Each structure stands twice: as C-alpha cells, then as structure tokens.
C-alpha cells in the first residue's frame, strides 16, 4: 500500500505542478519537464502522461497504447515459448539416445536366503560348504591385466611363415594358451567380451556387479564413484572372506573399506606415460603374499596390472615396448602358476581390449575383445559340451572361438567360491567351469547353477520393475520361458534316475535362455546409443540455433512488428508437422497398406517422431516467415569489432568442448575471455571524449579487477591437479568453508548495498522505493544470510560446545527460510507493486540558478529560465527503466546468495557488482544494441559457475544446498534448490539481460520492448550455441576415453543451463519487464 | 645559420648515399630478433627464467639501437616558430635510453598487471611473469614511447587502435595479439616441456611482434579496420 501511495504521490505532485503551471496562464498546454540526469547524458524531454489524465482523449489513447503493449509483450512470450519448445525437444531427443538411466537397487543377496523361494527343497546356507551351491575352490587369485586383448594371447602363424603379418604383440604372451591347450581340464582360455563403454571404471563395475553399464546409475549415492550395488567384493566381505588388493587405485574408489587394511597397495592409475610403476608395485607385493607363509592371511587376492594398457595408450600395440610388457606379464603368469596351491583358482583377464591405436573406451571389436584365462591345479574344467550352440548369445567374439561375456564372470566366480550371486547380476555361469567331466552329473550341475542364476535374475527383475514402476519391454514372453523351464525341470525330476543327458540339456537351455533373453531386454533398455535419436536431437538444436540467431541478430527495425507473422507461421509449421507424423503413424497402423511409418524406418517411437516432425515444422515455418519478411533481414555476420568479438567468444567457447583438455580448463578460459573484453573496453574507451573516457576507463578497470578477484575462488576438478589449487573450501581435502569466508559475507552485507546505491545515486535514482529496498531490505537479507552461514559453521565446527544438541539446526533452517521468503516472496511482491525510483522536486528557477550546492553535483542544470515559471525536476528519470528492473535482480540475488556456500555467496555478490559495472560500460560505449552485452553476461554467468565452487562433474554438485531452508527432502523444492545452487550465476545473469537494453534507456516503452527482446534472445542464442557445442561434441566423442568423465557431464550441464535459463527468461524476466514497463508507461505513456 | 644549413646539407647527402642501407635496417633488426629467438628457444624451454634475464640487456640494447637508427621521433607539438628542428644524435640516444627505461619500468608494470588480470598466477611464478612483461614491454612499448614520446593525444589514438599503421604501432599490436594467442596452447594436455609458463606467451609476443612489424612496414599509412 505504501508503495502504491508513493507512486500516486509522484503522479499527483507532477500533475499538480502541471496544472499549477497551466493555471498560471502560461502558453504551453503540455508542460515540459526537465529531467535531472547525469551531465554527459543527453537530456531527454519527456511529456508526463497519465492514465488518469483529466483529458478523456489522452486517457483513451493511453489505454489503447497500454493494450497494444500488453499484446506485443504476450506475442513475445509466445515466441520465446516456441524457442524453449525447440530447445526442449532437441535436448530430449538427444538425451533419450545418449544417456540411458538404470535404477540402482540396494538389495543384497544373502547367504541364508535362497533365490529359489521358500517352497523349494534347498540345502544351502552354509558358508563353509558354499552358500547357494557347493563350492569348488576356497581361494582365488584374480589378476586383471588392463587392456589384455584376446589376440595377444593366441599364437599367430606357424613357425615356418613368420614373415607375414606378425606384429610385436603376437606370440609374446603365450603361457595361458599353451597350458589351456595342453591341459584342457586345468585351464580354459576364452574371448571375454566387454559391454561398452570400455573404460576401466565401467568395466570394473561390470566385472564385480554383473550388470550393464549406463552413464547414470540413479541410486542413493548419486555423487560418488562408490559402488552401492551388490557385488563380488562386498559378498566376499559379507561372508567373512579376506581380500587383498594391489594395483590400479580405481578399485579403492569403488570399494572403499572392503579390502584388508594391511594388504591393500593402490597405485596411481592416471599417469599413462609410466609403464612400470604399477606393475612393479604389484609384483613387489603379490609374490610375498603367495608365499606359503602368508597364504593363510587372505582368501582372495586381486592384482591389477596397468603396463599393457599404458603401453597401448603411449605407443600402440605394435611396438616393442608392448612386446616387452607382454613378455613380462607372461613371466608373471608362469610364476603365479607355480605359486598357487591346489585349492586356489587362478583367473587372469583383461578388462577390455584396445583399438589398433592402442586406445579404448568405445565399442569397436578390438576394444570389446579381452581375454579370460582360468587355471586350477585340480582338473575341474570341462570342454564345451557338443550339444550347445557355441555362438549363442549376444556376445560375438573372434571367429572360431566360443566367447563369454564379462558379466558371466560374476556368477561363475560366486558359485565356484561358494558365495551368493550378487543381486544385480545378469550374467550366466560359464559352462566350462561347471560341466566337469560331462555326462549326466555335468549336466545336472549346469542345470543347478543356471537355475540359481536365473532365479536370482528373476528376483532382480521383479524388484526392478516394482521400483521403476514400469515393466521392461517384452517381459511377458521372457516370463513364459521361466514357466516352461520350470515345467521341464519338474518333468525331469519326476523321471529321477531315468533322466537322460538330453533331458537335462533341455532344461539347461531353457534356463540359460531365460537369462540371455532378460539380458537382451535389459540391454535394449539401458546400454545402446540411439544414433538416430541423437542425430535428430542435434538437428533440432542446430535448427533452433539458426532460428534464434536470425531472430536475435538478423532483423532490423522494430521487433514487435514482425513477431506476429513469425508466430503464425511457426504455429502452422508445428501443426503441419504434427499432423504429418500422426497421419504417417495411422497409415502405418492400417496394416493392409503394408507401408512402414517414417518413425519405424528411423527407429523412433511415435512420441519422438511427433516431437521431431513438430519441431522441424516449426523451424521451417520460421524460415518461411523470414523469407516473407526478407526485406527486414540484415546480414548475420558481425559489422563491428564488438560483433566479431562476440562471435569469437561464442564460437571458441563452444568449440573447446571438442577437446578434453580445453574442457577441463574452461574456468580459466572464461576468465581469459572476460579479461579480454575488459581490456578491449578499456582501449575502446580511449576513443571517447574526456568525460566518457574517464568513465569508461574507470568502469573497465573495475570490471577487470572484479573478474580477476572472483577467479581466485575455485574448486579444482580432479584432472586439473596438480596445476590448480582449490580455494573454495578451507582445505583441498575438505568440503567445509573456512571461517574467514564468513567475515567476507558480513563485510559484503554492509558494503554491497552501498555499492549498488552508488550506482543508483549518480542518476539520482536512489529515491522512491530504492533506499528501503536496497539499503534496508537487501542489507538485512544479506546479514541474515551471513548469519545463516555463521550458524552453519558453528554447527559444523561445534563452536559452542555447551549448546544442547538440536538448537542450532532448527534455528539456522528458520533463518534460511526467512531469507528465501524475503528474496523470493517479499522481494517479488514488493517489486510487483513498487513504484518507479523517481523523485519530484519543484524549484524556483531564480533561486536554484546560481551556485549549485555540492550535492547538486550530479544534477543537470536546467536551461536558463526565460520567465519565472517554477521548474519541475524529475530526479532519476534518466535511468527509469533500469533502476526499476534492477530491484528484481536484487531480490533474486538475495535468495541465490543464501543458497551458495560462503565463498560462493561472495562470488555472487561480486557478480552483482560486475553486472552493474558492465551495464555502465555498455552505456558509456553506446553498446546497448550490440550483441556483446548479452554475450558477456552469459560468459559472466558461466564463469561464476566455477567460482561458486562448481565444476562440470557430477561429484562437484553441492547436494547439501537442498537442506538450507528445509531439514528433509521435499519435492519439488529440493531439486530446484540444488539447481539454483548449481547454476545460480547463470540464472542471475539471465535475469540481468533486459538491463542491457533498459539501463539508462529513455522512458519510452514500445521501442525499448523491441530492444529488450533482442537482448534477451541474443542471450538465449549464446547459451544455445554453447549447449549445441557441448551436445554435438559429446555425441561425436561418444567413443572417447574421457566421455564419462568429461564430455557427458559437460553436456548435461549445458542442457540444464539452457533449459533453466529459458525457464527463467520466460517466467521471471518476461514478467519482470512487463511489470516494469507498465509502471513506467503508466507515468510516461507508451 | 650557415652551420645549420651545412648540417642539413650534409645530412641529406649522407641519407641519400646510405638510404639503401637505411631501408634494410628494420629488416636487419627483425632478422637479429628472429635469429636470436630461434637460437635461444631451446634454452628458453629448459630454463625460462634465466634465459629471459640473460636476453633482457641484449634486447634492450637492440631496441635502443633500432630506435635511434630506424625510427623518426614525432616532432614536438608544432607550437614553435615552424622552424625545422633537428634532433641531434646525442638527444636521440638519450631519448632512446629514456624510452627503454620507461618501457622496462612503467610499461612492464602495466603489462605485468595485465598478465595477472588475464589469469596469470599471482602468487607463484612471479619472476618469470615479470620477465615476460619486461620482454613484451621492450618489444611493444619502447619503440612507441620513443616515437610518440608521452604525447597524450597520440597515445589515446594508439590505445584506441586508431593510430596510423607503421612499424611501431603494428609491432605493438602484433606483440600483444601474439601474446594473447600464445595463451591458447597452455591448457592442452600434451605435457610438453614448451608448454610451461611463460614460454608460449613470450613466443607469441616475439612472433607477433615480428609479423606485426613487417606488416606495418609493408602497409604504412593504413588504419586498423575497427
């Protein structure tokens, strides 16, 4: 109410002055108001208008203009909606093809609980004999030779013709094959097919859990690498077996605390240039442990050699370094064979292969084909039974050899060692390991193990469907296999001793069918890149970039005029596209035509086809409208140095995602861009006249300084070490803020409002609601936010030891809620009903003319009066739009500062200052129409993403921000809080974009709306180009070694940023500009 | 009066007779810089700090001689009687020395601040960064200071990128642009020795300076398309 009144009072005062002047019988009917502004600003002469003007004509005209404004504003919102639609569809299609999610179930198999259910006669449950199945071995030595490709292990050529095609890697690693062919009952050598991606981390997950890899294993522990799922190692621990480990330190990250503390020897794995440290380290520790004196200390021994992999990365397979390495490994195997006892199983395997260049990560045949060698001094292995199809299953390996899947190792090892099969396992027991001498006992054993495996898979599948809420496609037919298998089993069991080999074989085939069909169904759901969908997504995104680019930078003149044509045609295009895809689907459905639909041809589901056709139609519609309005079209190429700079920044930023090392250093690169802009602005200011030069120089130096200052705060990602030092938290190994950052927060609470105030003051805009809003409200909010973080630190660090438990937590949550409410609730409401930052002063011209008082410094001196009319001064009119809209930014900034950790909050405060300094710079250099403003705001946002302690990695997400205003997780608020914490800077800069057009803009409305539209869409353009770059590079580099570490997270960040920026612009920015424009228009006309 | 005439006459004749040699002098300067840089590059990579120090006096001397020999000083503001002022060799040497002094102190300080602002490490590697700034200042700033003195108006044109293209200005633009581009390969994860700070920046500045200087010589009198 208060603010309402103040708005009215301004109008009343102004109108009063108007009528007063009229009464005093001067000539003019419309009084000219002299606007007090800055000296260097051209003085706009504005006529005061009002919806409540006494003149009905004027009133009518204003009302009409207000409606016209609202109409064109709504059209703009609709247009943005179309852009958002295109972005959404593009990202949706790409994501559906690229990121496949799988639910991680935390259930564990247990030794005591049979997978077969309670009604079955079951003799298991005893660890000493073997939990689910009688065990074959007590101990095991598992050797992983990283990147051991299958063809490294088989002899190549014969003695005579060693001239053709023999490579360095051939015939070097010979012992396994020699033993397996000489003693087939003691050893088996098989191609061991990996599920892509063939990276060590994902492979180790597969080799221990028995499940398929996907990028996002959506489970309880989303952030870390620790395997939550049931796995071999945790089963070993659960039944009390002791595991020793040496080699690649990835294991330590995956299975913390599961190895025996005195028998774990991890080695740094990432240094590809070092071929020997890890291998020598493993050798140093493994052989002493194998010595009979130490053999009782462990049950399972895991060794992971990296030399072969590193030799591949560094030199490629056809190099003598590789040969040396393989020969060394051969020696290791020979020594291991000598060292183990009768009761120990020796497994040597590769976790993946390598491509011809020696790299891996993708899904080429060479990368997928690793080798598996199992050896025992007891003759336990059997030959592959003649009655089975050696090429059955989805895992095709090299011709002439039977292949097994890597996940098959999990049930095999579990059952051989007498462990329960891990809950998530989808693999099958390896036939040779259980067939033994063959005959009926062999088949019976195979039926037993395959039945146990299948039963566990069935348990898993039931649990998964229950958790996921939807069934895996085609599950009915798979379940019918289960029923058939059980039917056959009971038939065979009825036969008793009369059962033949063929009968048992039939049952086995059914159970293994069940396993392989489930696996196939799961793989279809989880583990394939859908290239068509990805390409469709990239196409739509690229189209949207073209559309936004043409709209944002291609049109000349008034934007509001073309919007309706564009909208009509886009809507028509959308409709036509949708109708075509629906009709296409219907025709295909009517089977008698026998025409497959386009969607079927492309392998896209009807929904995706509909979205694709609709968005392509929209894009085509837009360009047909562009063709229609071609006379309004200008070249998209930059016509000034600033435009070229924008192009360089945007393109360079989107191209860095093609290189892993540039992507890693994105934070530094963005600082570099910003400094470049500041420096160019500094140079460019030298071209201006004296006053503007001083201003431009000052603001660009402030900008440069702030950029560097905020870049000090950073949280290094793993790949940046050792060239980077984290400053975000109190130390490199903690995630707690240092107490000194709290001091920064309190200083900021006192200082930042004054700084903002100073930017308001020099256009005399620090009047009206501004002092209350900024000087009081914002300051109080910042103090409370600092108090919140002080309480948080006190709680974490137990600063007040005497305080009873449970006092600080509710207190700080309440403070957090208050700040959020102040920023988002009270702030937005106050913004909506606030008046403009304007003050009216009536002056006697004769009195005011001589000697301006010191605080009059910034004001314009009115032209020398001809008569003794009193002059109405409007203080703050030269930044009417800007000062009004900026208050929205202030209130949102308050909430976003609270959601950041103390150091991040300080970074957000700096960001607000930087925005102001940038706006002044843009105004001084007359760049309000250029693309540079929105682009620099985008870069600023992305740059502060890093200085608020984030990185483009999943592990840097600050999950705890969900608990700032709440003590428990609440949907949908908690995810929104985490997003607001993660990309708060991008959201704040998106909010600030209209200011590029509004800051110190003349108080007109229609024209300014067009400029605002241009600025806002340019900002969207920047973000969509960056996201397109990240998306296209992630899709293109889907076989890259670093896909899951670097490119995928960056793509996800890009997608989230684009959609969130779109949403903020559509909802908050559009609403904010509408409110601001209406309140300006009410006073000054449209 | 007559002495001045003779002097002028003498000057003219000497400049005529040696004009061919004079014209090649800027290129000799470029060639010396190029040759020295290429020969010193391996030691720059292996030990940037001491190489940069060791090269600094040489570069200062080279630039000083180049300024005296090849550059014509901007005439002081034509406030005088219009009488042609002849700048003696000693005053040239002093100006050149002062320009070098200015560049290695104030110019280098400004460039050092600029390097830090662009993201150079502020707390570590201080010494190499300072040396990098001094080298860049000797290349970019010293000739400009010698040529334009500290004339505010001209300097504003130079900073604003509006000055007439000639060797000094184009060389300075080239040196700064080269140093800017030189930062590009730093993050590339190739683990090469030459990627270490500030080798790429210095290399960029030198290469840029030589390219810019030669272009400035080839296209004098033009203006940058900004």
Interface residues (C-beta under 8 A of the other chain):
Chain A: X273 X641 X659 X660 X661 X662 X664 X665 X668 X669 X671 X672 X675 X676 X678 X679 X683 X684 X686 X687 X693 X704 X705 X707 X708 X711
Chain B: X114 X116 X117 X118 X119 X156 X157 X159 X160 X161 X162 X180 X183 X187 X188 X189 X190 X191 X226
